[in-house]
Amino acid sequence: MDLQLTNRVELPVELNVAIRKSVENTLSEIMDDYRKGNEFPRYMGKREASNYLQIAYGTLTKLVDEGKIPAKKIGTTYRFDRLKLDDFMATV
């Protein structure tokens, strides 16, 4: 089956620039982590986050369920921003 797009949407120039800048910034952060040899990526799953915080997986799950630790749920998985985890640790 041959799929063809018949409608094309043009985004405003300002939105294209903002999207491009956001993608470039994210890629730059990822490359910085890679160059520094950072063991933990900017965004982590539960297992990586529990290792990063050096706490038990179950403890992390409890903290997430209680809303005490910053996390984003995407579908059935959680993602943790390393920078937000650092901020969280600085306040406890």
MOPE-V197818 format. One record per residue. N is the residue number from 1. SS is DSSP state (alpha for helix, beta for strand, coil for the rest). OMEGA is omega in radians with two decimals (999 if undefined). Layout:
N&SS&OMEGA ; N&SS&OMEGA
//
This chain:
1&coil&-3.12 ; 2&coil&-3.11 ; 3&coil&3.12 ; 4&coil&3.06 ; 5&coil&-3.11 ; 6&coil&3.13 ; 7&coil&3.11 ; 8&coil&-3.12 ; 9&coil&3.08 ; 10&coil&3.09 ; 11&coil&3.07 ; 12&coil&-3.10 ; 13&alpha&-3.12 ; 14&alpha&3.13 ; 15&alpha&3.07 ; 16&alpha&-3.14 ; 17&alpha&-3.14 ; 18&alpha&3.12 ; 19&alpha&-3.14 ; 20&alpha&-3.13 ; 21&alpha&3.13 ; 22&alpha&3.12 ; 23&alpha&3.13 ; 24&alpha&3.12 ; 25&alpha&3.14 ; 26&alpha&3.11 ; 27&alpha&3.10 ; 28&alpha&3.10 ; 29&alpha&3.14 ; 30&alpha&3.13 ; 31&alpha&3.08 ; 32&alpha&3.10 ; 33&alpha&-3.12 ; 34&alpha&-3.12 ; 35&alpha&-3.13 ; 36&alpha&-3.11 ; 37&coil&-3.12 ; 38&coil&-3.09 ; 39&coil&-3.08 ; 40&coil&3.13 ; 41&coil&3.13 ; 42&coil&-3.14 ; 43&beta&-3.03 ; 44&beta&2.98 ; 45&coil&-3.09 ; 46&alpha&-3.10 ; 47&alpha&3.13 ; 48&alpha&-3.13 ; 49&alpha&3.13 ; 50&alpha&3.06 ; 51&alpha&-3.13 ; 52&alpha&-3.13 ; 53&alpha&-3.11 ; 54&coil&3.06 ; 55&coil&3.14 ; 56&coil&3.11 ; 57&alpha&3.14 ; 58&alpha&3.10 ; 59&alpha&3.10 ; 60&alpha&3.13 ; 61&alpha&3.12 ; 62&alpha&3.14 ; 63&alpha&3.10 ; 64&alpha&-3.13 ; 65&alpha&3.13 ; 66&coil&3.13 ; 67&coil&-3.08 ; 68&coil&-3.10 ; 69&coil&-3.08 ; 70&coil&3.13 ; 71&coil&3.05 ; 72&beta&3.09 ; 73&beta&3.12 ; 74&beta&-3.04 ; 75&coil&3.14 ; 76&coil&-3.11 ; 77&beta&3.10 ; 78&beta&3.04 ; 79&beta&-3.09 ; 80&beta&3.08 ; 81&beta&-3.09 ; 82&alpha&-3.13 ; 83&alpha&3.10 ; 84&alpha&3.06 ; 85&alpha&3.09 ; 86&alpha&3.10 ; 87&alpha&3.12 ; 88&alpha&-3.12 ; 89&alpha&3.13 ; 90&alpha&-3.07 ; 91&alpha&-3.14 ; 92&coil&999
//
